[in-house]
Amino acid sequence: MALERKTFSFLCFVVIFATYLGRANAGDLDPDNWTTLRVCADPNSMPLSNIRKEGFENKIAELFAKDLGWKLGYKWFPQRLAFFRNTIRAKEPASESGFACDIAIGASPDPEGALGTKTYYTSTWVMVIPDTPLFEGVRSSNDVLSMDRTKLEGRKFGIFQGTPGADWVVKNGFAGQMMPFVRMQSDPNEYPGLIIEKHLAEGQIDFAIAWGPIAAYSASKVTDRKIRLIPLIGDREMRTDYSIAMAVRYREPKWKKMVEKFISKRQSAINEIIKGYGVPLVMADGSVVIGKEKFSR
């Protein structure tokens, strides 16, 4: 009986202590006590973000900080594997939340290692093609498929491994003309836009298939070749449109609610920021707006 009473007393202590810690942690993570918006961001991933704070995610973060009346700080880390483990979940005792940063402005709705908020824009994968008489009237990847295949022989398709671009090239019989690139480079000075700014610009490839925001920004940097963007058309087996959310830590419902309130309240302003970077946007009717052009699909 004495042993049972001791065991019971110990279990009660464990429960009470765990409850106390849970309450203490919850108090520590109350955003009402914060004065700085600490953003997790890639230092070299335009047009999303860079260390000079020139990307549209940087501008959205500035808008959010202004609305909150907080200062703005960053935890810079290349958005590769283990991004959230090294940012939003990395302990930083000196910060108000106890973590290195508290929000990522751009994330999938279901990010690995974090919790996605409601989405705030939808973009799509696009094909970057030569702007020449041969491709006059071509307004989607389906139009490319309708061309005389002899006119496409020998042309190289630059794609990222494991992406819709790679799936499209293989599915449509261009595997032998595929030039694959690694999506997540180990070198932080490398970035996806180089597939257009370097490899397409220098003529190493004839077509590039890339994520819309990156493709639009990088295409604007190419001055030696005339190129343009068209939507990559998918099907039931190949998804090309993706919605983007923000990301916070798990089990911080009050902070998540504050972030989503900002998105809802400031959606129009956010849209204007994104449009200013030429990001291809998927409309409610399924059409795609790229720059000043609207493409039906």
PLY file of the C-alpha trace (Angstrom):
ply
format ascii 1.0
element vertex 297
property float x
property float y
property float z
element edge 296
property int vertex1
property int vertex2
end_header
0.00 0.00 0.00
2.81 2.42 0.88
4.45 1.72 -2.48
1.16 2.31 -4.28
0.65 5.62 -2.42
4.17 6.74 -3.39
3.59 5.76 -7.01
0.28 7.61 -7.07
1.83 10.70 -5.51
4.67 10.64 -8.06
2.21 10.37 -10.96
0.20 13.30 -9.60
3.41 15.33 -9.39
4.29 14.50 -12.99
0.82 15.54 -14.23
0.83 18.79 -12.24
4.40 19.64 -13.34
3.61 18.91 -16.99
0.50 21.10 -16.77
2.58 23.90 -15.27
5.17 23.63 -18.06
2.45 23.62 -20.70
0.95 26.78 -19.26
4.35 28.42 -18.98
5.20 27.61 -22.58
1.83 28.86 -23.76
2.46 32.15 -21.94
5.92 32.46 -23.44
4.47 32.07 -26.94
1.71 34.66 -26.58
2.20 37.02 -29.56
0.68 39.85 -27.53
4.06 39.97 -25.77
6.07 40.29 -29.01
7.36 43.53 -30.47
9.29 42.17 -33.47
8.02 40.26 -36.51
10.77 37.67 -36.95
10.64 36.27 -40.49
12.29 33.07 -41.77
13.55 33.74 -45.30
15.95 32.67 -48.02
18.81 35.16 -48.55
19.04 34.45 -52.31
15.74 33.49 -53.89
14.38 36.31 -55.98
11.71 37.35 -56.63
10.59 35.81 -53.34
13.25 37.20 -51.00
16.89 38.12 -50.66
19.19 39.50 -48.01
18.73 43.00 -49.45
14.97 42.60 -48.80
14.04 43.19 -52.44
11.58 40.31 -52.93
7.79 40.42 -52.80
7.79 38.28 -49.64
9.99 40.94 -48.03
7.49 43.62 -49.03
4.58 41.60 -47.63
6.53 41.15 -44.37
7.07 44.92 -44.21
3.33 45.48 -44.65
2.54 42.99 -41.87
5.07 44.52 -39.47
3.67 47.99 -40.14
0.12 46.79 -39.44
1.25 45.19 -36.18
3.30 48.21 -35.17
6.30 45.93 -34.67
9.91 46.00 -35.77
10.96 43.61 -38.51
13.77 41.07 -38.17
15.00 38.10 -40.20
16.51 34.67 -39.78
18.24 33.99 -43.10
18.62 30.39 -44.25
18.59 28.83 -47.76
15.17 27.36 -48.43
16.41 23.86 -49.00
15.90 20.65 -47.02
15.44 21.13 -43.27
14.50 24.79 -43.75
11.94 24.86 -40.95
14.10 22.83 -38.60
16.80 25.47 -38.93
14.47 28.48 -38.78
10.98 28.41 -37.34
11.75 25.49 -35.00
15.31 26.50 -34.10
15.60 27.68 -30.48
16.83 31.22 -29.87
16.56 32.09 -26.15
17.24 35.79 -26.75
14.15 36.25 -28.95
10.70 37.05 -27.58
9.25 33.72 -28.67
12.32 31.68 -27.84
12.76 30.72 -31.49
14.92 32.04 -34.33
11.87 33.27 -36.27
8.11 32.95 -36.11
6.75 33.08 -39.67
7.66 32.16 -43.24
5.88 34.40 -45.74
5.88 31.78 -48.52
5.12 28.08 -47.94
2.94 25.28 -49.20
-0.43 24.92 -47.42
0.89 21.71 -45.84
4.60 22.36 -45.21
6.81 19.69 -43.70
7.84 20.75 -40.20
5.47 23.70 -39.84
1.78 24.62 -40.05
0.36 26.32 -43.12
-2.11 29.18 -42.95
-4.86 29.97 -45.41
-3.50 30.52 -48.92
-3.12 33.99 -50.42
-2.18 33.43 -54.08
-2.09 30.69 -56.68
0.52 30.49 -59.41
1.45 27.86 -61.96
4.36 26.24 -63.76
5.18 27.87 -67.08
7.22 27.20 -70.18
9.71 29.80 -71.36
9.95 29.68 -75.16
11.83 31.59 -77.88
9.89 34.64 -79.09
10.45 33.94 -82.78
8.21 33.59 -85.88
8.35 29.80 -85.46
6.39 30.07 -82.21
4.03 32.83 -83.27
0.53 32.05 -82.01
1.78 29.49 -79.48
-0.03 30.35 -76.21
0.32 27.19 -74.15
2.31 23.98 -73.94
-0.57 22.27 -75.78
0.18 24.48 -78.80
3.79 23.30 -78.66
2.54 19.73 -78.88
0.46 20.63 -81.94
3.53 21.80 -83.86
5.29 19.77 -86.51
7.64 17.62 -84.43
10.42 17.94 -87.00
10.65 21.62 -86.07
11.33 20.64 -82.45
13.99 18.03 -83.17
17.30 18.67 -81.44
15.87 21.37 -79.21
16.73 21.00 -75.52
14.16 21.24 -72.75
15.61 22.46 -69.45
13.68 21.03 -66.49
14.05 20.44 -62.78
14.06 16.82 -61.64
10.93 15.66 -59.85
8.73 18.54 -61.04
5.75 18.97 -63.40
8.19 20.11 -66.07
10.02 16.78 -66.01
6.69 14.92 -66.07
5.48 16.91 -69.07
8.68 16.34 -71.07
8.68 12.58 -70.44
4.95 12.13 -70.97
5.03 13.91 -74.33
7.97 12.04 -75.81
10.80 14.56 -75.35
12.81 12.56 -72.80
15.74 12.32 -75.20
15.82 16.11 -75.47
15.65 16.73 -71.75
18.41 18.56 -69.86
17.77 18.05 -66.13
18.79 20.46 -63.38
18.84 19.96 -59.62
16.10 21.91 -57.88
17.80 22.26 -54.48
21.44 23.18 -54.99
23.86 22.68 -52.10
25.61 25.93 -53.05
23.60 28.83 -51.55
24.84 31.09 -54.36
22.98 28.94 -56.87
19.26 29.53 -57.35
16.54 28.09 -59.64
16.32 31.20 -61.82
19.73 30.43 -63.32
18.05 27.88 -65.59
16.72 30.92 -67.48
19.19 33.71 -66.68
22.21 31.57 -67.58
21.42 28.30 -69.36
18.60 29.59 -71.57
20.25 32.97 -72.12
23.49 31.32 -73.23
21.71 28.90 -75.58
22.50 25.71 -73.66
18.77 24.97 -73.70
15.97 26.10 -76.02
13.05 25.84 -73.57
12.86 26.13 -69.79
10.05 24.91 -67.59
9.95 26.55 -64.17
7.73 27.72 -61.32
5.86 30.83 -62.46
7.17 33.51 -60.06
10.79 32.50 -60.61
10.36 32.13 -64.37
8.79 35.56 -64.79
11.45 37.33 -62.76
14.38 35.54 -64.37
12.98 35.98 -67.88
12.95 39.73 -67.28
16.72 39.55 -66.71
17.42 38.03 -70.13
18.27 40.70 -72.72
20.30 38.74 -75.30
17.42 36.53 -76.46
13.77 37.27 -77.09
11.74 34.91 -74.93
8.25 34.77 -73.50
6.18 32.75 -71.03
3.24 30.47 -71.71
1.25 28.27 -69.27
2.25 24.65 -68.83
-0.97 22.65 -69.24
-1.41 19.69 -66.93
-4.08 17.02 -66.63
-5.54 14.77 -63.95
-2.21 13.03 -63.55
-0.02 16.15 -63.67
-0.76 19.12 -61.46
0.70 22.49 -62.47
-1.16 25.00 -60.25
-0.16 25.49 -56.62
-1.52 27.79 -53.94
0.86 29.48 -51.51
0.32 30.06 -47.80
2.37 31.39 -44.91
3.80 29.10 -42.23
3.87 29.19 -38.44
4.73 26.68 -35.73
2.35 23.99 -34.55
0.20 24.62 -31.46
0.19 28.41 -31.68
-3.46 29.04 -32.59
-3.51 32.68 -31.50
-0.54 33.58 -33.72
-1.94 31.63 -36.66
-5.25 33.49 -36.27
-3.42 36.85 -36.28
-1.56 35.91 -39.48
-4.73 34.79 -41.24
-6.54 37.94 -40.14
-3.76 39.96 -41.80
-4.09 37.95 -45.02
-7.86 38.47 -45.16
-7.70 42.15 -44.27
-4.82 43.00 -46.59
-5.46 40.63 -49.52
-5.89 43.49 -52.00
-2.61 45.12 -50.96
-0.85 41.75 -51.07
-2.20 41.16 -54.58
-0.80 44.50 -55.74
2.64 43.68 -54.31
2.70 40.31 -56.08
1.48 41.75 -59.39
4.29 44.28 -59.24
6.76 41.41 -59.67
4.99 39.97 -62.73
4.03 36.75 -60.93
1.80 34.54 -63.13
-1.52 34.29 -61.30
-4.26 31.69 -61.65
-7.68 33.36 -61.69
-10.93 31.99 -60.27
-12.07 30.95 -63.77
-8.89 28.91 -64.30
-7.26 31.38 -66.66
-3.68 32.53 -66.13
-2.55 36.14 -66.14
1.10 36.63 -67.10
2.10 40.26 -67.20
-0.57 42.06 -69.23
-1.73 38.92 -71.04
-4.53 36.58 -70.06
-4.31 32.94 -71.16
-7.37 30.68 -71.26
-6.79 27.01 -70.57
0 1
1 2
2 3
3 4
4 5
5 6
6 7
7 8
8 9
9 10
10 11
11 12
12 13
13 14
14 15
15 16
16 17
17 18
18 19
19 20
20 21
21 22
22 23
23 24
24 25
25 26
26 27
27 28
28 29
29 30
30 31
31 32
32 33
33 34
34 35
35 36
36 37
37 38
38 39
39 40
40 41
41 42
42 43
43 44
44 45
45 46
46 47
47 48
48 49
49 50
50 51
51 52
52 53
53 54
54 55
55 56
56 57
57 58
58 59
59 60
60 61
61 62
62 63
63 64
64 65
65 66
66 67
67 68
68 69
69 70
70 71
71 72
72 73
73 74
74 75
75 76
76 77
77 78
78 79
79 80
80 81
81 82
82 83
83 84
84 85
85 86
86 87
87 88
88 89
89 90
90 91
91 92
92 93
93 94
94 95
95 96
96 97
97 98
98 99
99 100
100 101
101 102
102 103
103 104
104 105
105 106
106 107
107 108
108 109
109 110
110 111
111 112
112 113
113 114
114 115
115 116
116 117
117 118
118 119
119 120
120 121
121 122
122 123
123 124
124 125
125 126
126 127
127 128
128 129
129 130
130 131
131 132
132 133
133 134
134 135
135 136
136 137
137 138
138 139
139 140
140 141
141 142
142 143
143 144
144 145
145 146
146 147
147 148
148 149
149 150
150 151
151 152
152 153
153 154
154 155
155 156
156 157
157 158
158 159
159 160
160 161
161 162
162 163
163 164
164 165
165 166
166 167
167 168
168 169
169 170
170 171
171 172
172 173
173 174
174 175
175 176
176 177
177 178
178 179
179 180
180 181
181 182
182 183
183 184
184 185
185 186
186 187
187 188
188 189
189 190
190 191
191 192
192 193
193 194
194 195
195 196
196 197
197 198
198 199
199 200
200 201
201 202
202 203
203 204
204 205
205 206
206 207
207 208
208 209
209 210
210 211
211 212
212 213
213 214
214 215
215 216
216 217
217 218
218 219
219 220
220 221
221 222
222 223
223 224
224 225
225 226
226 227
227 228
228 229
229 230
230 231
231 232
232 233
233 234
234 235
235 236
236 237
237 238
238 239
239 240
240 241
241 242
242 243
243 244
244 245
245 246
246 247
247 248
248 249
249 250
250 251
251 252
252 253
253 254
254 255
255 256
256 257
257 258
258 259
259 260
260 261
261 262
262 263
263 264
264 265
265 266
266 267
267 268
268 269
269 270
270 271
271 272
272 273
273 274
274 275
275 276
276 277
277 278
278 279
279 280
280 281
281 282
282 283
283 284
284 285
285 286
286 287
287 288
288 289
289 290
290 291
291 292
292 293
293 294
294 295
295 296
